[in-house]
Amino acid sequence: MSLLLKGVARLSQLEVDTGKDWEAKEITNLRSVAIAMAHGDIAFRGVSVMEKLAADAGKGHSFLRSRGPGLSPVWQDIESLVQYMTGAVNRAAAFDLSIPSPAVSYSAQQASSPPGRASVGVLSPPEPEIIVTTLTGPGGAVTSSPSLDAPVPEVSRQVAIGTPVGGAVADDGGVQTNETVQANNDAANDMVLLPAVPAVSDAYYFGSPSLWDWLELRMGTAGNGTWDITWEYWNGAAWQPLPDVIDNTSGFKVSGTRLVTFTRPLDWVQNTVGGIANLYWTRARVSTYASIVTQPKGTRAFTWIKH
């Protein structure tokens, strides 16, 4: 076979103008590619021109893959090579664990000037679930991508409104004294919670026109002595023990702002105490008594109602 070119007797005399438009021969930019290339660079044919393969230096790629007609070669890492050659029989799974920090509201159970509000936050963090997603590639290879689904914890809130007591009555041996005004002002030690010399069945009554859920009592003077207090409610026929009572006053023996909590009775009925009618009453009754050193007195009281 012979090559006949006008004015060229030997192959060494052949010169190619790389700057000329050779678009018809699909080699339009040989010169620009050659000038831009450095030692070790790789050139390949793109759609209609020659292209320089990006070096991707420092990105951790491990081998060069030629992907066939119409596709440019790409740098890939060893994991991609294993998945491609083995049909993803050997695979690596990686996921990031990201659990958002739950926001928990604080409990504010007291109010300086009701009506106020209190919210009790209850944190319920659900258990995370592992979800597996399966994909089938063009060559039949299968990849599985485990991902951790961590639901956002839910916070339930309990809201209550504090109100002044509808009635406060001190009972000394059956003599009842209306102290509603004293229970609803800030004058210190004007609520006589127990008589100077208590006896069994002496009591202090707290009432509200609406069904309520706990008592806030601001103790001015803590009592000192030997006695027991039983908290009761009126069921329409008799006084009964309040369910699930937690007396943080310790029977009027602890000073400061204290709560008396209980489970609202289902058969609670309104009653009249000390001439004050139509209230839902609880009473702190002396159930045992031995001695007294300091008489307990209160400063203010509130009833709280859940909503």
Buried (B, 14 or more C-beta within 10 A) or exposed (E): EEEEEEEEEEEEEEEEEBEEEBEEEEBBBBBBBEEEBEEEEEBEEEEEBBBBBEEEEEEEBEEEBEEEEEEEBBBBEEEBEBBBEEBBEEBEEEEEEEEEEEEEEEEEBBBEEBEBEBBBBEEEEEEEEEEEEEEEEEEEBEBEEEEEEBEEBEBEEEEBBBBBBBBBBBBBEEEBEBBBEBBBEEEEBBBBBBBEEBEEEBBBBBBBBEEBBBBBBBBBBBBEBEBEBBBBBBBEEEBBBBEEBEBBBEBBBBBEBBBBBBEBBEEBEBBEBBEBEEBBBBBBBBBEBEEBEEBBBBBBBBBBBBE
